[in-house]
Amino acid sequence: MAMTMRRRLLRVATDKEYRRQALERRRLKRLAPYARGLTSLAGPPLTYVHPISFVNQHHAIFVEGQYSFPTTSFSPRIIDGGANIGLACIYWKQRWPQAQVTAFEADPSIASVLRANLSAAGIVDVEVVESALSDKEGTLRFQRDGGDAGRLSEGGDLEVSAVRLRPYLRQPVDLLKLDIEGAETDVLLDCADMLDNVARIFVEYHSLVGTPQQLGELHDLLASSGFRLHVKTEYCSPQPFWKVIDLLGMDSQLNVWAVRP
């Protein structure tokens, strides 16, 4: 750990861009939650709606490469379910300018930031669908949180359009990413017979407090579709035998990479 810290300090001292990003991360972490503003952490000036969430997303996407994948295609087809403010879309389009990206975002206020950020990054060809992904179509209730944790909820304060994923899987998909705050398993079950068209899947699995867990169903569905699963805990109570901590309506959260052998 001491060696890692020394290396970081050395890089801060010698790498101008690394130092700029480190200072910007530090600034963002000191801001109040749900404060909106602009940041150049990812390159072009982008709008954030929750500064700490922006830092965490940037690290996962641009530093750790959470959504990176190998391909020989100049124009991979990517579906971004739960695009939020667009960092993943920007990452993919920077890597593959010809990528065919469809981005779903249910919250109208967040979708407007998504469009603004794509424009700020000079990206004009991402298909933005201002709807929630669901296992049914129509109008559903949505609970906003002002950041990246809004979700479909019968007691939600907003009505949003909802669409099924099935029509978007009729053609081959290089990457399906789902970060839809608890609706992910139902959405995948609804199009189980079409998952052969998907090369790889990333699912952010949310265990919502007070609702039945669907982790077993998610595993069985993806395994039966020919995927091997690689799982990382994003959030869990440190001592759940003693106390389960409710974090934004969740009692656990997992990142699941579904990879074909």
N, C-alpha and C positions, 0 to 999 in steps of 0.2 A: 504493500500500500504506500509506503514511504517513497519507493522508487517511482510508482505511478504519479504521485504528487510532484516529485522533482521533475519528471518528464513534462508534466503539464505546465509547470512554472517555466521551464526552459522554452517550451513551445510558445507560451504567452509572450516571452521576452524576445523571441526571434522570428515568429511568424505573425506578420501584420494582420492578415485576414483572420487567423485563429484568435488573435487578441481582440479584434473588433467584435467577433461573434461572442466571445466570452463576456465582454463588457455589456453587450446587448442582452444576452441571457440574464446577466445579473440585474440589469435595469428592469427587465420584464418581470422577474421573480419578486421584485419589491413592490409591484403595483397591486392595487386592490383587485380581487376577483371580479369578473364580469365588467371590467373597465375596457372600453373600446379605444382603439388607437391604431397607429401605424408602426410597423417595424420593418427593418431591412435584413432581419436575421436570415431569411431564405433567399436573399438577393434583391429582387425588385421590392419597392415599398408595398407591403401587404397589410390589409386590415385584420386585426385580431379582435375577438369578442370576449376572450378570457385569456389573459396574458400567460398564466402558468400552463394552461392547457396548450397554448401555442408552442411554448418551449418544449413541452413533453412530446407533442406531435412531431415537431421539427426534429427532435433527437431520434425518435423511433423511425421516422421516414427517411430523413436525409443522412443521419449519422449511422444508425444501426442497419438501415436498408431493409426494414420490415416488409416492404412490398416489392422488393427486388426479385427478379426471376430471370432465368436464362431463356433466350429465344434467338432464333436466326431470322425472324421476321423484322422487316423495317416498319411494319404497321400492325403490331399486335392489337388484338381486340380485348378491351378491358371494361368490366362493369364495376362501378364504384357505388355500392349500396350504402348510403350514409356518408355522403361526400363532405359534409360539414362546410368549412370555409375554403376547401380546395387544395390543401397542401399535397395530398396524394396525387391529385390530377396534375398539379404543376410538376411534381417529381417525375411522373411518367412521361409527360410531354417534353420535359427537358432531356430525358434520356432517349426517347423515341418521338421526335417531332411529328411523325406520321401516324402515331398510335391512334386507334379508333376508341375513344373513351366516351362512355355513357355514364353520367353522374346523377344519382338520385338524392334529393334533399327535400325533406317534407316541410321544414320550418320556413315560411316565406321570408322572414327577416334574415335567417342564416343563408338562404338561397341567394338573396340579393348580395350578400357579402361574397359568396362563392363566385357569382358572376363578376363582381367588381375585381376580385383577386385574379381571376383568369385574365380579365382585360389588362390589369396592371402588369401581368407577366407576359403580355403579348400573345395570349392564346385565344384563338377565335373559333376553333373547330371542335370543342368539347360539347357534346350533347347534354344539356342540363334538363333533367326532368323534375319539376317541382311537385313531387308526389312521394308519399311513403310507400315502401315496398311492404306488401302484405300477402296473405293467402286468399284475399278477397278484393274485389274492386268496388269503388264507390267513394263515399265520404265517411271518414272515421274521425273520432276524437283524438286529439294530440295534446300532450302536456309539454309546454315549452319550459326550458330552464334558463334560457338566455345564453347558453354555451353549447357544449357538444353532448349533453345528456338528455335532450328532449326525446320523448318516446310516445308511441301509440298508447292511449289509456282511455278507458271508458269515462273516467272523470276528468279528462283533459279540458283545458280552457280554450281550445281552438279546434275548428273543423278543417281537415285537410283532405286533399285528394289521395286515394290509395289505388295502387296498381299491382298486378301480379308480375312476378319475374318471368314466368313461363315464355311469353312472346319474345323475350330478349335472348333466350337460349336456343332458338331455332337454328342459329348459325354457330360455328365453333367459337369458343371463348378461351382466350389464353389465360386470363386471370379474372376470377370472380371474388370481389372483396365485399364482405358484409359486416357492417358495424351499425346495426339498427336497433340497439338497445332493447333486446329481449324478443324481437320478432324473428330472429334469424332462423331458428329451428323450424317454425311453422312455414316460413317462406321456402326453405329448402325441401321440406316434406311435400309441399304443394307442387314442386317441379322435380320430384325424385326421378321420374322416368326420363328426364331430359339432361341429367347430369353427365351422361356419357359425352356430351358436347363440350364439357368444361375440362380444361387441362389441369388446372390447379385452383384451389379455393383457400382464401383466408377468412376465418370467421372470428369475430370478437364475441365470445359467448358471454351472455349476461344472465346471472341467476338472480331473478327479481324476488325481493322479500314478499312472502305471503302468496306466492304462486308456485305450482308444481315445477320442480326442476326437470329440464329436458336434455341433460347432458348425455344420458344413455341413448336417447332417441337420436341425438345428433351423431354420436359415435357410430351407432348401428347403421344409420343411413349412409354416412360417408364411407364406412368400411365396405358395405354391400355394393357401393358404387365404384369400388376398385381403388380407393384411396388409403394410404397409410397416414396416421395422424401424428403430428408433433405438437405438443401442448406446453404452454408456458403460463404460469400464474401471473396475472396482472394485478389482481387484488384478492386478498383473503384475510379474514380475521386472524390475528397472530395466535390466539388461543381459543378456537371456536368451541372446545369442550366447556370452557368457562363462560365465554360471552361472544355472541355473534354481533359484529358491528355493522350497522346499516350505513352504507356509503351511497348517497344519492339514490336510495331505493334498491340497492343491490347488496347481497351478502357475499358474493364472490364474482370474479370476472376472469376469464381465461382467453388467451390468444391461441387459436387453433390453425395450424397450417395443414392443409390436406394435399398430399403429394402422391402422384401416381408412381409406383415403383418403376 
